[in-house]
Amino acid sequence: MRRLAILSLVLPLATPSLAAFPCDELWGERNAVYADAGYCFRTARGIAAFGNAGCRYDDIRDVPLSARDRAKVNEIVRQERENGCRG
């Protein structure tokens, strides 16, 4: 499994430095959280980046995330919106 662990040093929570990361890296870090928690990816991009070996959750709403991981995902999503990232 390929992991784009680039933000673990600048997160766990809001930081102005997130704006410096390109959309692809934000996408990768956000989805790495879900992959680590057992999400089964549906898109070719997600499957290519993370695979589905050992996945357990087909619905992203069912993926159990810690409060820290949920905050990390929310902050990344906020930054993706601010940067105008798509998908």
C-alpha positions in Angstrom: 0.0 0.0 0.0 1.3 3.4 -1.0 1.0 6.1 1.7 1.4 9.8 1.2 2.2 10.6 4.8 3.2 14.2 4.4 1.0 16.1 6.9 1.6 14.1 10.0 4.3 16.5 11.1 2.3 19.7 10.6 -1.0 18.4 11.9 -3.0 17.3 14.1 -5.1 20.4 14.0 -5.4 23.7 12.1 -2.3 25.3 10.9 -1.7 27.9 8.3 0.9 25.7 6.6 -1.7 23.4 5.1 -2.3 26.0 2.4 1.2 25.2 1.1 0.3 21.7 0.2 -1.0 20.8 -3.3 -4.5 19.3 -3.7 -3.1 15.9 -4.6 -1.1 15.7 -1.3 -4.1 16.9 0.7 -6.3 14.2 -1.0 -3.7 11.6 -0.2 -3.3 12.4 3.4 -7.1 12.6 4.0 -7.7 9.3 2.3 -4.7 7.7 4.2 -6.6 8.3 7.4 -9.6 6.4 6.0 -7.4 3.6 4.5 -5.7 3.1 7.9 -9.1 2.8 9.5 -10.3 0.1 7.0 -12.2 2.0 4.3 -12.9 0.1 1.1 -12.2 2.5 -1.8 -14.5 2.6 -4.8 -12.7 4.9 -7.1 -9.8 3.8 -9.4 -7.7 6.6 -7.9 -8.3 5.4 -4.3 -7.8 1.8 -5.1 -4.6 2.6 -7.0 -3.2 4.7 -4.2 -4.3 2.5 -1.2 -5.7 -0.8 -2.4 -8.5 -2.6 -0.7 -6.7 -5.5 1.0 -8.0 -5.9 4.5 -10.7 -3.2 4.1 -13.8 -3.5 6.3 -16.1 -0.6 5.7 -17.9 0.1 2.4 -19.6 3.2 3.6 -17.3 6.1 4.7 -19.8 7.1 7.3 -19.2 3.7 9.0 -15.5 4.1 9.3 -14.6 4.5 13.0 -12.3 7.5 13.5 -10.8 8.8 16.7 -11.6 12.4 17.6 -8.0 13.3 16.6 -8.4 11.7 13.2 -11.8 13.2 12.6 -10.4 16.7 13.4 -7.5 16.0 11.0 -9.8 15.0 8.2 -12.1 18.0 8.8 -9.1 20.4 8.7 -7.9 18.8 5.5 -11.3 19.0 3.9 -11.6 22.7 5.0 -8.2 23.4 3.3 -9.2 21.5 0.2 -12.3 23.7 -0.1 -10.2 26.8 0.5 -7.7 25.8 -2.2 -10.4 24.9 -4.7 -9.5 21.3 -4.8 -11.8 18.9 -6.7 -12.5 15.3 -5.7 
